[in-house]
């Protein structure tokens, strides 16, 4: 596994003054079609109150501390040793009692479909018990990892390797038609801040109504809503970079009606304003919206990578 160290030693608490740390680790090559990345998150404060952005599904081992996330209709999800966070369609507030440590496997939308088989429009913005995604046998194995880590039977790398092994055994082959819908929708979303809806319909061999139904099944939202979501997340990701060329910043502003619209959309889908996305904000959300943490969609798909003079994901 390839590591992307973002502010912490693999076996210890965050270095320096940062109260939290993310360590991103590249997915094994055979699982790259299904995963964004692996990660380890640590937080020192006794209490942390923040927002998680609209994000793809997560397999999570919460080995130290505890957390709560607020959903619709007053529902509150409580963390445990092993659970899944279904894909989020909007930013969600979470609270953590620390010190805390969490190990995660970030599933992209192909991965969520292949591992869980659950329609995202029916299962989103909620915590799911492991057996709902994995079945009983693999769920029981997953539940046993956190106690083994706390007992010293597993180190950090071994715990993540065990989670990856469970994912590998739990994956099912996606039907080609489903993979086509997911991949072409992702390509379409990556093409522009304002992708043309007609181009999506033209690239898929289905009626408009079928496309809308399938996109909702695999992404949780209609194509029009997805454009809003990824425009905001893409803008937030770019704005979180330490240096941003003026041309790209101008492109971002042109993608929204005005400054108020930009702020409103980014806040709704990330829980942050542009000012609070700056690198010096020292927020876990800034890390998650960085290139290492979020790559379901090519967030640099409009030529930004060339202007920045870099591989968007540093891979």
Helices and strands as residue ranges (DSSP letters): E 3-6, E 20-25, G 29-31, E 35-43, E 47-52, E 58-70, G 72-74, E 76-78, E 83-85, E 92-107, H 109-116, E 127-128, H 130-134, H 136-150, H 156-170, H 176-190, H 197-203, H 208-219, H 223-239, H 246-254, H 259-270, G 274-277, G 279-281, H 284-288, H 304-308
